[in-house]
Amino acid sequence: MRAPWEGVDEAVVGRFAEAAGRHDTGPVFAGLEGDLLLFAFIWAGLLAGFALGYLSRALFVERADQPAAGAGGAGGRAD
């Protein structure tokens, strides 16, 4: 039976870390495993996407001298 292939972490990063005198500190999210880790990353992505989408309106939609338009389109630019 053949040994399983090494991942990039063990084959490349681990060798360079050992050569530099560093050691493995363990996973960053030690308490989260399996589907719970996936669920946490999904929520983090959703929250970050919402925040970036909401805050990007200041760059692309609103101007400093003009408030945002309402839902009916009132207050839009005429040019």
TIBAKOL-620997 format. One record per residue: residue number from 1; residue in one letter; z, x, y of N, C-alpha, C, O, CB in turn. Coordinates in steps of 0.1 Angstrom, whole numbers, plus 2048, in hexadecimal, padded with zeros to 3 digits. Atoms other than C-alpha are relative to their C-alpha. Glycine has a CB too. Layout:
BEGIN
(NUM, 'A', (Z, X, Y), (Z, X, Y), (Z, X, Y), (Z, X, Y), (Z, X, Y));
...
//
This chain:
BEGIN
(1, 'M', (800, 809, 7F4), (800, 800, 800), (800, 809, 80C), (808, 812, 80D), (80C, 7F6, 800));
(2, 'R', (801, 7F8, 7F4), (7F6, 80E, 822), (80B, 7FB, 80A), (80F, 7F0, 80A), (7F2, 7FE, 806));
(3, 'A', (7F7, 804, 7F5), (80E, 80F, 83F), (7F9, 7F8, 80B), (7ED, 7FA, 80D), (806, 80E, 806));
(4, 'P', (807, 807, 7F6), (807, 7F7, 85B), (7FC, 809, 80C), (803, 813, 80E), (80A, 7F4, 805));
(5, 'W', (805, 7F8, 7F4), (7F5, 804, 87A), (80B, 800, 80A), (812, 7F6, 80C), (7F3, 7FA, 805));
(6, 'E', (7F7, 800, 7F4), (80A, 80F, 897), (7FA, 7F9, 80C), (7EE, 7F9, 80D), (803, 80F, 803));
(7, 'G', (804, 806, 7F4), (808, 7FC, 8B7), (7FE, 80B, 80B), (802, 817, 809), (809, 7F5, 805));
(8, 'V', (802, 7F7, 7F5), (7FF, 80C, 8D8), (80E, 806, 805), (80F, 812, 808), (7F9, 7FA, 80C));
(9, 'D', (7F3, 7FB, 7FC), (824, 80F, 8E1), (805, 80B, 7F8), (80A, 815, 7FD), (80A, 7F4, 7FF));
(10, 'E', (7FB, 7F5, 808), (82D, 824, 8C3), (7F6, 80C, 800), (7FA, 817, 800), (802, 7FB, 7F2));
(11, 'A', (80A, 7F5, 802), (80C, 838, 8C0), (7FE, 808, 80C), (7FC, 814, 80B), (7F3, 7FA, 7FC));
(12, 'V', (803, 7F9, 7F4), (807, 841, 8E4), (80C, 801, 80A), (810, 80D, 80D), (7F4, 7F9, 807));
(13, 'V', (7F5, 800, 7F6), (823, 837, 8FC), (80C, 807, 7FA), (813, 80F, 801), (803, 7F2, 804));
(14, 'G', (7F5, 7FA, 806), (83E, 842, 8E4), (7FF, 80F, 7FF), (809, 816, 802), (802, 7FA, 7F2));
(15, 'R', (802, 7F2, 801), (830, 864, 8DF), (801, 807, 80E), (808, 811, 80F), (7F2, 804, 7FA));
(16, 'F', (7FF, 7FB, 7F2), (82D, 86A, 905), (80E, 7FF, 805), (813, 808, 80C), (7F6, 7F9, 809));
(17, 'A', (7F2, 801, 7FB), (850, 85D, 90B), (809, 80A, 7F9), (812, 810, 800), (805, 7F2, 7FC));
(18, 'E', (7F8, 7F6, 807), (85F, 874, 8F0), (7FD, 80E, 806), (806, 816, 807), (7FD, 800, 7F1));
(19, 'A', (804, 7F3, 7FA), (84C, 891, 8FF), (806, 802, 80E), (80A, 80D, 812), (7F1, 802, 801));
(20, 'A', (7F9, 7FF, 7F3), (85B, 889, 921), (80F, 7FF, 7FF), (816, 800, 80A), (7FB, 7F5, 809));
(21, 'G', (7F1, 801, 801), (87E, 886, 913), (806, 7F2, 802), (812, 7F1, 804), (806, 80A, 809));
(22, 'R', (7FB, 80E, 7FE), (881, 860, 917), (802, 7FA, 7F2), (7FD, 7FE, 7E8), (7F6, 7F8, 808));
(23, 'H', (7FE, 807, 80D), (88E, 849, 8FC), (7FE, 7F1, 802), (7FD, 7EC, 80D), (80F, 803, 7FB));
(24, 'D', (803, 80F, 800), (889, 824, 8F3), (80D, 7F9, 805), (818, 7FC, 800), (7FC, 7FB, 7F2));
(25, 'T', (7F5, 808, 7FB), (8A0, 80D, 907), (801, 7F2, 7FB), (80B, 7EB, 7FE), (7FF, 800, 80F));
(26, 'G', (800, 80E, 806), (897, 7ED, 8F4), (7F9, 7F7, 809), (7F4, 7FB, 814), (80F, 7FB, 7FF));
(27, 'P', (808, 80A, 7F9), (886, 7CE, 900), (807, 7FC, 80D), (813, 7FC, 80E), (7FD, 7F4, 7F8));
(28, 'V', (7FB, 804, 7F3), (88A, 7C2, 924), (807, 7F2, 7FF), (812, 7F0, 804), (7F5, 7FF, 80B));
(29, 'F', (7FB, 80D, 803), (890, 79E, 919), (806, 7FF, 7F2), (800, 7F9, 7E9), (7F5, 7F5, 803));
(30, 'A', (7FA, 7FF, 80E), (8A7, 7A4, 8FB), (804, 7F3, 7FB), (803, 7F1, 7EF), (80B, 80A, 801));
(31, 'G', (7FB, 80C, 805), (8B4, 781, 8F9), (7F5, 7F6, 7FD), (7F7, 7EC, 7F6), (809, 7FA, 80A));
(32, 'L', (80B, 809, 802), (892, 770, 8F9), (7F7, 805, 7F5), (7F2, 810, 7F6), (7F8, 7FE, 80E));
(33, 'E', (809, 7FC, 80B), (87E, 771, 8D9), (7F7, 7F4, 7FD), (7FA, 7E9, 7FE), (808, 804, 7F4));
(34, 'G', (809, 80A, 806), (860, 75E, 8CB), (7FB, 7F6, 80B), (7F7, 7FA, 815), (807, 7F9, 7F5));
(35, 'D', (804, 80A, 7F7), (858, 73D, 8DB), (808, 7FF, 80D), (802, 7FA, 817), (800, 7F3, 7F9));
(36, 'L', (7F8, 800, 7F4), (874, 73F, 8F4), (7FB, 80A, 80A), (7FB, 806, 816), (80F, 803, 7FC));
(37, 'L', (806, 7F6, 7F7), (865, 75E, 903), (7F3, 7FB, 806), (7F0, 7FC, 812), (7FE, 80E, 7F9));
(38, 'L', (80D, 807, 7FC), (843, 74C, 905), (803, 7F5, 80A), (7FC, 7F4, 814), (7F8, 7FB, 7F4));
(39, 'F', (7FC, 80B, 7F7), (854, 72E, 915), (804, 806, 80E), (801, 800, 818), (80B, 7F8, 7FA));
(40, 'A', (7FB, 7FA, 7F4), (865, 744, 92F), (7F5, 806, 808), (7F4, 804, 814), (80A, 80B, 7FD));
(41, 'F', (80B, 7FB, 7F9), (845, 756, 938), (7F7, 7F5, 806), (7F1, 7F6, 810), (7F8, 809, 7F7));
(42, 'I', (808, 80B, 7FB), (832, 735, 93B), (807, 7FA, 80D), (800, 7F8, 817), (7FF, 7F5, 7F6));
(43, 'W', (7FA, 805, 7F4), (84C, 728, 954), (800, 809, 80B), (7FE, 805, 817), (80F, 7FD, 7FC));
(44, 'A', (800, 7F6, 7F5), (84D, 748, 967), (7F2, 800, 806), (7F0, 801, 813), (803, 80E, 7FB));
(45, 'G', (80D, 801, 7FB), (827, 746, 96A), (7FD, 7F4, 808), (7F6, 7F4, 812), (7F6, 801, 7F5));
(46, 'L', (802, 80C, 7F8), (827, 722, 975), (807, 800, 80D), (802, 7FC, 817), (806, 7F4, 7F8));
(47, 'L', (7F9, 7FF, 7F4), (842, 728, 98F), (7F9, 80A, 80A), (7F8, 807, 816), (80E, 805, 7FE));
(48, 'A', (807, 7F6, 7F8), (830, 747, 99C), (7F3, 7FA, 805), (7EF, 7FC, 811), (7FE, 80D, 7F9));
(49, 'G', (80C, 806, 7FC), (80F, 735, 99D), (802, 7F5, 80B), (7FA, 7F4, 814), (7F9, 7FA, 7F4));
(50, 'F', (7FD, 80B, 7F6), (81E, 717, 9B0), (804, 807, 80D), (7FF, 803, 818), (80B, 7F7, 7FB));
(51, 'A', (7FB, 7FA, 7F4), (82F, 72E, 9C9), (7F4, 807, 807), (7F2, 806, 813), (80B, 80B, 7FD));
(52, 'L', (80C, 7F9, 7FA), (80F, 743, 9CF), (7F6, 7F6, 805), (7F0, 7F8, 810), (7F9, 809, 7F6));
(53, 'G', (809, 80B, 7FB), (7FA, 723, 9D2), (805, 7FA, 80C), (7FD, 7F7, 815), (7FD, 7F6, 7F5));
(54, 'Y', (7FA, 807, 7F4), (812, 713, 9EA), (800, 809, 80C), (7FD, 805, 817), (80E, 7FC, 7FD));
(55, 'L', (7FF, 7F7, 7F5), (816, 732, 9FF), (7F2, 805, 805), (7F1, 809, 810), (809, 80C, 7FD));
(56, 'S', (80D, 7FB, 7FC), (7F1, 73B, A00), (7F9, 7F6, 80A), (7F0, 7FA, 810), (7F7, 801, 7F3));
(57, 'R', (806, 809, 7F6), (7EA, 71C, A15), (802, 806, 80E), (7FA, 803, 817), (806, 7F2, 7FF));
(58, 'A', (7FE, 7FA, 7F3), (7F8, 730, A32), (7F5, 80A, 803), (7F2, 80C, 80F), (80E, 807, 801));
(59, 'L', (80A, 7F7, 7FD), (7DD, 749, A2E), (7F2, 7FA, 801), (7EA, 7FE, 809), (7FF, 80A, 7F5));
(60, 'F', (80D, 806, 801), (7BF, 733, A26), (7FE, 7F2, 806), (7F2, 7EF, 809), (7FC, 800, 7F1));
(61, 'V', (801, 80E, 7FB), (7C6, 710, A33), (805, 7FE, 80E), (7FE, 7FA, 817), (806, 7F6, 7F6));
(62, 'E', (7FA, 803, 7F3), (7DE, 70E, A50), (7FE, 80C, 809), (7FC, 817, 806), (80F, 7FE, 7FE));
(63, 'R', (801, 7F6, 7F5), (7DB, 720, A71), (80E, 7FF, 807), (814, 7F5, 807), (7F4, 7FE, 809));
(64, 'A', (7F3, 800, 7F9), (7FA, 72A, A85), (801, 7F6, 80B), (80B, 7F0, 80E), (802, 80E, 806));
(65, 'D', (7FF, 809, 7F4), (7F0, 714, AA3), (7FC, 7F1, 7FC), (7FB, 7E9, 804), (7F6, 804, 80A));
(66, 'Q', (804, 80D, 805), (7E6, 6F6, A8D), (807, 7FC, 7F3), (807, 804, 7EA), (7F1, 7FF, 7FE));
(67, 'P', (7F9, 804, 80C), (7FC, 6E3, A74), (7F6, 7FC, 7F5), (7EA, 7F9, 7F8), (80A, 7F4, 803));
(68, 'A', (808, 804, 80C), (7EF, 6DA, A51), (7FC, 7F2, 802), (803, 7EA, 807), (808, 802, 7F3));
(69, 'A', (806, 80E, 7FF), (7D9, 6BB, A4E), (808, 7F7, 7F6), (80D, 7FC, 7EC), (7F1, 800, 7FC));
(70, 'G', (7FA, 80A, 809), (7E8, 69C, A3E), (7F8, 7FD, 7F4), (7ED, 802, 7F2), (804, 7F3, 807));
(71, 'A', (807, 803, 80C), (7DD, 68D, A1D), (7F3, 7F8, 803), (7EA, 7F9, 7FC), (809, 7F7, 7F7));
(72, 'G', (80C, 808, 7FD), (7C4, 676, A2F), (7F5, 808, 807), (7EB, 803, 80A), (804, 7F5, 809));
(73, 'G', (80A, 7F8, 7F9), (7B2, 693, A40), (802, 801, 80F), (7FA, 808, 815), (7F2, 7FC, 7FC));
(74, 'A', (7FE, 800, 7F1), (7C0, 68D, A63), (805, 80E, 804), (80C, 814, 7FD), (80A, 7F5, 804));
(75, 'G', (7FC, 7F3, 7FB), (7C4, 6AC, A77), (7F8, 80B, 7FC), (7FB, 817, 7FE), (80E, 803, 7FC));
(76, 'G', (809, 7F5, 805), (7A7, 6BF, A68), (7F9, 806, 80C), (7F8, 801, 817), (7F6, 7FB, 7F6));
(77, 'R', (808, 7F9, 7F5), (792, 6D8, A7C), (7F3, 7F9, 802), (7ED, 7F4, 7F8), (7FE, 80E, 7FC));
(78, 'A', (80D, 807, 7FD), (773, 6CA, A8D), (7F5, 80A, 801), (7E9, 806, 803), (801, 7F9, 80D));
(79, 'D', (80B, 7F6, 7FF), (75F, 6EB, A8E), (7FA, 803, 7F4), (7F0, 80B, 7F4), (805, 80C, 807));
//
